[in-house]
């Protein structure tokens, strides 16, 4: 395990992670820090806890939006694969006669 020092919303945190995951952890921490700062800049919330909560909800909303888009793309790929298989089967049937 490796130790990582991250700074999120002006507070330092010491976290443990595998050395392979270090870059990812630093990237995630920077993203959370960015999202919390965005919420704070809106000026409606003062408490760090509420800012963290709204940032977490915003991140979750982004995640589910991207997940839904990915599912649509996967469905489209499956549909196109089915069409290609059908075309290949038709072409194979025509060549055999």
C-alpha positions in Angstrom: 0.0 0.0 0.0 1.1 3.5 -0.8 0.2 6.7 1.0 -1.3 9.6 -0.9 -1.7 13.1 0.3 -4.7 14.8 -1.3 -6.2 18.2 -0.8 -10.0 18.5 -1.2 -11.7 21.8 -0.5 -8.7 23.3 1.3 -8.3 20.3 3.6 -5.6 17.7 3.4 -6.3 14.0 3.6 -3.8 11.1 4.0 -5.2 8.1 2.1 -3.8 4.6 1.4 -4.0 3.1 -2.0 -2.2 0.6 -4.1 0.7 2.2 -6.0 -1.0 1.2 -9.2 -4.0 3.2 -8.3 -2.2 6.3 -7.1 -2.6 8.3 -10.3 -6.3 7.5 -10.4 -6.8 8.5 -6.7 -5.1 11.8 -7.3 -7.3 12.4 -10.4 -10.5 11.5 -8.4 -9.5 13.8 -5.5 -8.9 16.7 -7.9 -12.3 16.1 -9.5 -14.1 16.1 -6.2 -12.2 19.2 -5.2 -13.2 20.9 -8.5 -16.9 20.0 -8.0 -17.0 21.2 -4.4 -15.5 24.5 -5.5 -18.1 24.8 -8.2 -20.9 24.3 -5.7 -19.3 26.8 -3.2 -18.9 29.5 -6.0 -22.7 29.4 -6.5 -22.8 31.0 -3.0 -26.0 29.4 -1.8 -24.4 27.0 0.7 -21.9 27.8 3.5 -21.3 24.6 5.3 -18.7 22.2 4.0 -21.0 19.3 4.7 -23.8 20.7 2.5 -21.3 21.6 -0.2 -19.9 18.1 -0.2 -23.4 16.6 -0.3 -24.5 18.8 -3.3 -21.2 18.0 -5.0 -21.7 14.3 -4.5 -25.2 14.5 -5.8 -23.9 16.4 -8.9 -21.3 13.7 -9.5 -23.9 11.0 -9.1 -26.1 12.8 -11.6 -23.2 13.0 -14.1 -22.5 9.3 -13.5 -26.0 8.1 -14.2 -26.3 10.4 -17.3 -23.1 8.9 -18.7 -24.2 5.4 -17.7 -27.6 5.8 -19.5 -25.8 7.1 -22.6 -23.4 4.1 -22.5 -26.3 1.7 -22.3 -27.9 3.4 -25.3 -24.7 3.0 -27.3 -24.3 -0.6 -26.2 -27.9 -1.3 -27.4 -27.1 0.4 -30.7 -24.0 -1.6 -31.2 -25.9 -4.8 -30.5 -28.5 -3.8 -33.0 -25.9 -3.0 -35.7 -24.1 -6.3 -35.0 -27.4 -8.1 -35.5 -27.9 -6.3 -38.8 -24.4 -7.2 -39.9 -24.8 -10.9 -39.0 -28.1 -10.9 -40.9 -26.4 -9.4 -44.0 -23.5 -11.8 -43.8 -25.8 -14.8 -43.5 -27.9 -13.5 -46.5 -24.7 -13.0 -48.5 -23.5 -16.5 -47.5 -26.8 -18.0 -48.5 -26.8 -16.3 -51.9 -23.2 -17.5 -52.7 -24.0 -21.1 -51.9 -26.9 -21.4 -54.5 
